[in-house]
C-alpha cells in the first residue's frame, strides 16, 4: 500500500501505517486522513501531535485512549470523554490517530 502526496509515493504497510517514520509531514497526514474519511480539526491535530510527541520523545510510548483523554482534558482545559475522541477518529482513536500521525502500528489492545 502507498499514498501519493505532492507527486511523491509514500510507502505504507498493508494496514496503512507508514513504513518510514521520517516520511511523515502534515501533507501526508492529510492524505491518510482523506483516505480514511477523517476531517482534521484543530483538536484532532492536537491528538496527533500529542501521540507523535509521546512516541518520538518518550521512548516509543503509544498512549491508549484513557491516557489521550487525560492529556487532552489537561491541554484543552475541559472534561474530555472517550466518545469525544471518537468524534475525531471513529475507528479507534489511539490507533487511527497514530496511523494518520505516521506512527507504527501498536500491538496493544488500546482502549481502557
Secondary structure as GFF3:
##gff-version 3
##sequence-region A 1 112
A	DSSP	beta_strand	2	5	.	.	.	ID=ss1
A	DSSP	beta_strand	8	11	.	.	.	ID=ss2
A	DSSP	three_ten_helix	21	23	.	.	.	ID=ss3
A	DSSP	alpha_helix	26	36	.	.	.	ID=ss4
A	DSSP	alpha_helix	42	57	.	.	.	ID=ss5
A	DSSP	alpha_helix	65	76	.	.	.	ID=ss6
A	DSSP	alpha_helix	82	88	.	.	.	ID=ss7
A	DSSP	alpha_helix	93	100	.	.	.	ID=ss8
###
